[in-house]
Amino acid sequence: MNEKTLFSKEKTLFHKEKSLFGKDKNPSNILPAKYTLESQIRFRCHPGVSCFTECCGNIKIVLTPYDILQMRKRLDMEAAEFLHVYTEPTYLEKTDFPGVMIKLTEEGRCPFIKSKTEGCRIYSDRPTACRYYPVGMANFHEGAQEGKTSEEFYFVVKEAHCKGFEEDKTWTIKEWREDQGVDLRDKMNKGWMELVMRRKSFGYQATLSEQAKRMFFMASTDLDQFRSFVFDSSFLQTYDVDQETLERIKEDEVELLLFSYKVLASMLFGTNDVRVKPDVLQAKVAAIKSDHEHTGKTMEERAEMDYKKIKQDWDKAKTAQPN
């Protein structure tokens, strides 16, 4: 599916959106209150509730890298096979980062629902977004800059069809999160979420190169490919990675996943999570200096040219998008 077609498809998705990034498609369902970990909610979901599994249809569930890892391990599938069978492409909200969401059945239902009474067949490994519902977390990160602390609070989504709020069960937000196994998911998703938030903070004044998009997609969805990229390409000739880290990521998929976040942060945003080898960096500086001497342009002039090129590419992309 090409980018133009994908943009068109995104614009026609009017079903409710369940993601880690809030409920922009239907904000009226968000109760107008900030919740803390000690705030209480009355809610319970179980097969006896009349609306059981209704929230699993006509919905967009965006998958995080950790979701994909756990789900494909549960199903004993390679990443490429899992992506082909159970997902379809999307853009992560308000960014040009490519991602995947669960591919619904022809009836508009999640493919992992066995029946209305039996519920989800991968429940213990269900996606993060499903675990959160009906409690969402807002995470504000000032400018999405390194070293800045973020403000977190919680909100509750109350949809008309949901009868879980009528159940006689009260617990704190903290207790709900513990019951749903959200804390581990937050830990595993943190680095990836920070990348998305940082990208959102830039808005659309500059777009990623196609190579950068492919790198983000590959590292976020297919750890087999990412492992090959690290160990079988020129990556280790360019980046300085200690032996202890290499041994961990070669054998442990979770460690590899966490390492992928650092690689993406370094490649996409120039952080120091994974450093370029000094000799490679020196060679790059020398090449830039040589190029400057050859072209006669100052760094400021080159930066202005780069900005104009980015702006032109973005203007073309906006023009190409269907109304």
N, C-alpha and C positions, 0 to 999 in steps of 0.2 A: 504494500500500500504506500503510495507516494505521499509527500508532505501535504500537498494541496488537498488531496482526498481526505487525509486525516483531519486537517483543519475543518473541512466541510462537515465531516462526521461529528466532530466535537461540538459544532454549533447546533446540531440537531438533537443533541442528547438532553432532552427535557425531563427525563426521569430523575427522581431524587438521587442525590449524590452522597454516598457515605464514604468519607475519606478522613485522613488524619488532619486535613487542612480546614475543617469546619464545614458548615452547611450553607455555602453561598447560594445554592440553587433554591433553598427554601428557608430563609432566615427567620420567618415568622414562627417556626417551630422551636426556636431556641428561647428558653425562658429568660426573661430580662433580669438576670441576677448572676453575680459572681459567687462561685462556691470555693471553699477551701477544703483541704483534706478532712477536716473535722465536721464539715457541713453534712447534714443528714438528708437522705432521699428515701422515698417509699417506692419500692419497685421490686418485682420478681418476675422472671421469665421461666416457664416450664411447660411441658407438653399439655398440661391441663388448662392453660390459658387459651381462650377462644381464638386469639389472633396468632397463635404459635406458628412461626415460620413466615408470616405475612411480610415481615420486614426483609425477607430474603429474595424478594422478587422485584423486578423493575427498578433496579438499583445499580449504582456504579461503585464497585469496591476496588480501590486502588491498592496494589500490593507493594509492600516494602521488600527490600532484599532479604531480610530475615524471614518474612512470610514465605517467600518463594523457596528459600532453603528448607524450611521446616515442612512445607506442604509437599515438595517433591520427594523429600526423604520419607515422609509418611506413605506416599504413593509408590515409592521405589522407582522413581523415574529420573532420567537424565534431565538436566535443565532445559536443553533444547526441545525435548519431547514434551515436557510439562508446559513450556511456553506455547508450543504449537497447539496442544490439545485444549488447554484450559484458560488461555489468556488472549487478549487482543490489545493492540497498541493504544496509547493515550498520551496526552501531555499532562505533566504534573501541574496542578492549578497555578495559573498566573505566571508560568514560566515556559521556556522553550525546552525544558528538560523532557526527554522522552521516557515514558514508563509503560507499565502494563496494568490492565484491570482484568478482573475475572470475566470470562466470556460466558454470557448467559445462554440458557437453552432457547429453543425456538419459542417456548412459552414465556420467555422473559424471567426464568427462575435461575437461581444459583445452581450450578451442576452438582454441587455436593449435598444437596438436600435429598434425602432418601424418600421421605414422605412427610405429610403434615404432622403425623404422630411421632415418627422416629427422629425427625430433625436432621441435623448435620452429621454426615458420616465421617468427617474428619474433625469433629468438635474440639478435641484436645489440641489440635494443631491448626485451628481456625485462624484467619487473618487478624491482624491487629485491630483494624477498623471494626470488626465484628465484636471484639472483646470490649472495646470502649463503650459501645452503645448501651444505654442512652447518655452516658457521661462523656463529654468531650473535654479536651485540654487545649487551652490557648497558650501559646508560647510566644512572647514578644521579645525580640532580640534587637537591642538598639543598633541600627545600622548593620546588623549581622556581622559585626567585626570581631576579630580574634580578641580574646581577653575580656570581652564585655559579658556581664552577667545578664541572664534573661529573666523576665518576669513571667511566672506561670500561675494560671488560675484555671478553674474548671467551670463548665457550663452544662446544662441539662437540655437534651432535645426531647420534646414531648410531642409525638405525632398523634393525630386524631385516631388512627386505627389501633394504637397500642393500648392494650388493657393491662399491661404489667404494672402500671401506676395505681391500679385499683386493688392490687394484691396487698395482703396484710404482712408486709415485710419491710422493716426499716433498718438501714445501716448507713454508716458514714461513707463519704467518698473514698476514704482510705480503705475501708473494709471491702467496698465494692471492687476497687482496683486489685486488692490482694486476692479476692475470690476469683476474679477473671484472669489473673496472671498477667496483668498489664505492666507491672514494674519491670519484669525481665524484658518485655517487648520494648519498653521505652529505652532501656539500657542498650539493647541491640540496635535500635533504630536511631539513636541520638545523633551519631556522626552523619548519617545520611540525611536526617531531617535538617541538620544545620546547613548542609550543602544546599538543600532546597530553599530554606529561608534566606540564605545569603543571595541566592540567585534571584529570588523574588524581590529583594531589597533594591536590586539594580533596575527593576522595571524592564521595559522593552527598548531602552535607548540604545542597546547594543545586543546583537544576537551572537550565539555561539557558532563556531565553525562546525561544519558537518563532521569533521574528525572529532571535535570535542564532544558532540552529541553522541556519536557512535561509542566513544570511550565511556561516557557516562552510562549509556544503555547497557553496554557489555558488562561493565563492572557491577551494575545494579541488578542484573537479571541472570547472568550466567557465570558462576564461579569457576566452572571448568575452563571456559575460555579465558577468564581473567588469570587463572593460575598459569595457563600456557603463555599468556602475554608476559607475565612476570619472569618465568623461568626459561622460556624458549625464544624470546625476542631479544632485542638489544637493551631492554629495560635495565638490567643489572649492570650494563656497561655505562649507563648514563646516571643512574641513581645510586646513592650510597646507602645500602641496607646491611645492617650487621648480621653476622652469622646466626646468632640466637633467634632473631626474628625470622630469618629464612627457614630455619628448621621448624619453627612453630607453624608458619603459614603453609608449609609444604604438607604437613600431616593433619592439621586441624582446620576444618572448613569455617568454623566460627572465627578463629583468629585471622584467616584469610579474608573473611568478610569485613572485619574491623579494619584490617590493613587497607582494603580497597577504598574505604572512606578517606584515609589519609592520603592515598595516592591521588584520588580525585581532587581533594582540597588543594594539594600541591600543584597539580597540573592545571586546574581550572581557575584557581584563585591566587596562586603564587605563595601559598603558606610554606612554612618550614617543617611541615609534618614529615615529609620525605625530601631529603636534600639532594641536589645535583652534585655529583662528584666535583671536587675543586678543579681538577685538570680539565674536565669537560666545560665547567663554567668559565674558566680562563680562556679556553679556546673560543667559546661563544662570544665573550667580551671582545676578544681580538678580532673576530669576524665582523662584529658590529662596527668596531673602530675602523677596520679596513673598508667596510662598505660606506661609512661616512666620508672617509677620505676620497673614495672613488666617486661618489655622487655629489659631494660638496654640500650636502644638506645637514643642517643642525638636527639635534635630537628633537627640538621643538617642532621643526618643520616636518620631520618624519612622523611625529605623533599626530600632527594636524592632518597629514595625508591619510594615516591609518584611521583616524576618526571619520574623515569624510567618506572613506571606503566603507566602513561599517554602517554609516548612516545611509549611504546609497543602497547597500544590500538590504537594510531593514525597510527602506521605503519601497523597494521592489517586492519584498515579501508581503508587506501590507497590501500593496496593489494587487498582488496575485491571489490574496485570500477572497473567497466568495462572500458576498454580502449576506 
